[in-house]
Amino acid sequence: MREYNPEPPQKEILDFAYGVLGALPYKISLRSLFYPLLQKGFYETKEDMLKWKKLCAMARNRFYGEWRPWTLEDDTRHIVRDIDYWEMPSIGDYLKTLPEHLARMVIFSIDHFYHQDVYVEIWFESRGMRSQFEYFTKGIPIDKVPLGGDTSIPIVWEVAKGLEEKRDRYGKKIIVLYFGDYDEPGGKIKEKTAERVKRWSEAKFEIEWCGLTEDQVRKYDLPEKPGNPGSYEWESFVVLGDRGHEIAGEIIRDSISKYIDLSIIEKANTETTKEEGKWRKIVREGIQDLVKKNLN
């Protein structure tokens, strides 16, 4: 592979962008990484996104520095794999792995929402920050809905019918925790999405705006959206590096813990882990005996 040596302006952009990534314990999308570059002044308008896309593609394809094809999160496309890890060359090989295969399938999961006071799920405006919400809700089973600027009809329908299922399953109050930009479009996305969901769902629900809020913008001294005075993007936390990462996590976790008792989840996990170990051993040893008997 021919070595890629970008000119000084491009090199500075790529090195700065990778520094932003290095401050995060999760991947973000190409678009989300464009925001700090715009904020820093490397680019002037959102139309420069195409320039950034081409530059970043070159760096990832040609392995510039630490850039690799897998460096960024792709939140729009996923590979469909039909070959399973447990598929083997022959029946005999499969039978050797069968006891462990079946033992690993013993998974006990207690739905903590049966024991919570309310049912809660998260909606967030920026699809590109999906990994961030997954990271900060790790260990907390909770549905997360990435909306984007114009939420698709299939997603709205799925959310609407999903809320009805949750209503019927739990019979509890439904709370939606919403995260989006602090600007006029952000508020319109929230209201428009809620209106569309209500049109197709018989389940009643409340939406709580968790961030960005005016108080959060002032408290954390967040930078304005370039070219839009008085507007602030949720992704502005990325610009702040480690500090921004910690702030975003604090807002997300505090919003969740307001309604969800985390001790209930911890107790359920302890119980299921103990029982899974016990029953996996029983299944593993039982299947091993059956395989031996039927191979003779």
C-alpha positions in Angstrom: 0.0 0.0 0.0 1.4 3.4 -1.1 2.2 5.6 1.9 -0.2 8.5 2.4 1.5 11.8 3.3 -1.2 14.6 3.5 -0.2 18.2 3.0 0.1 20.3 6.3 -3.6 21.7 6.3 -5.0 18.2 5.8 -2.5 16.6 8.2 -3.5 19.1 10.9 -7.2 18.3 10.4 -6.7 14.5 10.6 -4.4 14.7 13.6 -6.8 17.0 15.5 -9.8 14.7 14.6 -8.0 11.6 15.8 -7.1 13.4 19.0 -10.9 14.0 19.5 -11.5 10.3 19.0 -8.8 9.3 21.4 -10.6 11.1 24.2 -13.7 8.9 23.9 -14.1 5.3 25.0 -16.6 4.6 22.1 -16.7 5.3 18.4 -18.6 8.1 16.8 -19.8 8.7 13.2 -18.2 10.7 10.4 -20.8 13.4 10.8 -20.4 13.7 14.6 -16.6 14.1 14.2 -17.2 16.8 11.6 -18.8 19.0 14.3 -15.6 19.7 16.4 -13.8 20.4 13.1 -16.4 23.0 12.2 -16.2 24.4 15.7 -12.4 24.6 15.6 -12.5 26.5 12.3 -11.0 23.9 10.0 -14.2 24.1 8.0 -16.6 27.1 7.5 -20.0 25.6 6.7 -21.9 22.4 6.9 -21.6 22.1 3.1 -17.9 21.4 3.8 -18.9 18.0 5.1 -18.2 16.5 1.6 -14.5 17.8 1.8 -14.2 16.2 5.3 -15.7 12.9 4.0 -13.2 12.7 1.2 -10.2 13.5 3.4 -11.2 11.1 6.1 -11.9 8.3 3.5 -8.4 8.8 2.1 -6.9 8.6 5.6 -8.8 5.4 6.5 -8.3 3.7 3.2 -4.5 4.4 3.1 -3.9 3.8 6.9 -2.6 7.2 7.6 -1.2 7.3 11.2 -3.6 5.4 13.4 -6.6 5.8 11.0 -8.1 2.6 9.9 -11.3 1.5 8.0 -12.9 0.6 11.3 -12.0 3.7 13.2 -15.4 5.4 12.9 -18.9 4.2 13.7 -21.2 3.5 10.7 -24.7 3.9 12.0 -26.4 3.6 8.6 -25.3 0.3 7.2 -24.7 -3.2 8.7 -23.3 -6.4 7.2 -25.8 -9.2 7.1 -24.0 -12.4 8.0 -25.6 -15.8 7.4 -22.6 -18.0 8.5 -22.8 -18.7 12.2 -19.8 -19.2 14.4 -21.1 -22.6 15.5 -21.4 -24.0 12.0 -18.9 -26.9 11.6 -17.4 -29.0 8.7 -19.2 -32.2 9.8 -21.8 -33.6 12.2 -19.1 -35.2 14.2 -17.3 -31.9 14.8 -20.6 -30.3 15.7 -21.4 -32.9 18.3 -18.1 -32.2 20.0 -19.1 -28.6 20.5 -22.8 -29.3 21.1 -22.6 -29.5 25.0 -20.8 -26.1 25.2 -23.1 -24.6 22.6 -26.2 -25.5 24.4 -24.8 -24.6 27.8 -24.1 -21.0 26.6 -27.7 -20.7 25.4 -28.8 -21.0 29.0 -29.4 -17.3 29.6 -31.7 -16.1 32.4 -32.9 -12.5 32.1 -35.2 -10.8 34.6 -37.1 -7.9 33.1 -36.5 -5.2 35.7 -39.3 -3.0 34.5 -41.8 -5.4 36.1 -40.3 -4.2 39.4 -39.9 -0.5 38.6 -42.5 2.2 39.3 -42.6 3.4 35.6 -41.5 2.2 32.2 -38.7 4.3 30.6 -37.1 4.6 27.2 -34.7 7.0 25.6 -35.1 9.0 22.3 -32.2 11.0 21.0 -31.9 13.3 18.0 -28.4 12.5 16.8 -28.1 9.1 15.2 -24.3 9.6 15.1 -24.1 9.5 18.9 -25.7 6.1 19.2 -22.5 4.6 20.6 -22.4 7.2 23.3 -25.9 6.3 24.6 -25.1 2.6 24.3 -21.9 3.2 26.3 -23.5 5.1 29.2 -26.5 2.7 29.4 -24.4 -0.4 29.5 -25.8 -2.7 32.2 -29.1 -0.9 32.2 -31.6 -2.6 29.9 -33.5 0.2 28.3 -34.7 0.8 24.8 -33.0 3.6 22.8 -34.4 5.2 19.7 -32.1 7.2 17.4 -34.4 9.7 15.6 -32.3 11.9 13.3 -33.5 15.1 11.7 -36.4 13.5 9.9 -37.5 10.2 11.6 -38.5 7.6 9.1 -42.0 6.3 8.9 -41.0 2.7 9.8 -39.2 3.8 12.9 -42.2 6.0 14.0 -44.6 3.1 13.5 -42.3 0.7 15.4 -42.0 3.1 18.3 -45.8 3.7 18.4 -46.7 0.0 18.4 -43.8 -0.7 20.8 -45.2 1.7 23.4 -48.6 -0.1 23.1 -46.8 -3.4 23.8 -45.0 -1.9 26.9 -48.3 -0.5 28.2 -50.0 -3.9 27.9 -47.0 -5.7 29.4 -46.4 -3.5 32.4 -49.6 -1.6 33.0 -47.4 1.4 34.1 -46.9 5.0 33.3 -44.6 5.5 30.3 -41.8 8.1 30.4 -39.7 9.0 27.4 -36.3 10.7 28.1 -35.5 13.0 25.2 -32.0 14.2 24.3 -31.4 16.7 21.5 -30.0 20.1 20.4 -30.8 23.2 22.3 -32.2 25.2 19.3 -35.5 25.7 17.5 -35.1 22.8 15.1 -34.3 20.5 18.0 -37.6 21.4 19.8 -39.5 20.9 16.5 -38.1 17.4 16.0 -39.2 16.4 19.5 -42.7 17.8 19.1 -43.1 16.5 15.5 -41.9 13.0 16.5 -44.2 12.9 19.5 -47.1 14.0 17.5 -46.5 11.3 14.8 -46.1 8.6 17.4 -49.3 9.6 19.2 -51.2 9.5 15.9 -50.4 5.8 15.6 -50.2 4.7 19.3 -53.0 4.2 21.8 -50.5 4.2 24.6 -50.2 7.4 26.6 -46.7 8.7 27.4 -44.9 11.7 28.7 -41.7 13.2 27.2 -39.1 14.8 29.4 -36.5 17.0 27.8 -33.3 15.9 29.5 -30.7 17.7 27.4 -29.6 20.0 26.1 -31.3 22.5 28.3 -30.5 26.2 28.8 -29.2 25.5 32.3 -26.8 22.9 31.0 -25.5 25.2 28.3 -24.7 27.8 30.9 -23.4 25.4 33.6 -21.0 23.7 31.2 -20.2 26.7 29.1 -20.9 24.9 25.9 -19.8 26.4 22.5 -22.4 27.8 20.2 -23.2 26.1 16.9 -21.0 27.7 14.2 -23.0 30.3 12.2 -26.1 29.9 14.5 -25.9 32.2 17.6 -27.9 31.0 20.5 -28.0 27.4 19.2 -26.2 24.5 20.8 -25.8 20.9 19.6 -25.7 17.8 21.8 -22.5 16.8 19.9 -20.8 19.9 21.3 -19.7 17.7 24.2 -17.3 16.0 21.7 -15.5 19.3 21.4 -14.7 19.3 25.1 -12.8 16.0 25.0 -12.6 14.1 28.3 -14.6 16.7 30.2 -17.4 16.6 27.6 -17.5 12.9 27.7 -17.9 12.9 31.5 -20.6 15.7 31.3 -22.7 13.8 28.7 -22.5 10.6 30.8 -23.5 12.5 33.9 -26.6 14.0 32.2 -27.6 10.6 30.7 -27.2 8.6 33.9 -28.8 11.2 36.1 -31.8 11.4 33.8 -32.2 7.6 34.0 -31.7 7.2 37.7 -34.4 9.8 38.3 -36.9 7.1 37.3 -35.1 3.8 37.4 -34.0 2.1 40.6 -30.6 0.7 39.6 -30.4 -1.5 42.7 -33.3 -3.6 41.2 -31.2 -4.3 38.2 -28.1 -5.1 40.3 -30.1 -7.6 42.4 -31.6 -9.3 39.3 -28.1 -9.6 37.7 -26.7 -11.2 40.8 -29.5 -13.7 40.9 -29.4 -14.6 37.2 -25.6 -14.9 37.1 -25.7 -17.5 40.0 -28.5 -19.5 38.4 -27.0 -19.4 34.9 -23.7 -20.9 36.2 -25.6 -23.7 37.9 -27.8 -24.6 35.0 -25.1 -24.3 32.4 -23.1 -26.9 34.2 -26.2 -29.2 34.4 -26.9 -28.8 30.7 -23.2 -29.2 29.7 -22.7 -32.4 31.7 -26.1 -33.8 30.6 -25.6 -33.2 26.9 -22.0 -34.7 27.1 -23.5 -37.9 28.5 -26.1 -38.0 25.8 -23.6 -37.5 23.0 -21.3 -40.2 24.3 -24.2 -42.7 24.6 -25.5 -42.0 21.1 -22.1 -42.1 19.4 -21.4 -45.6 20.6 
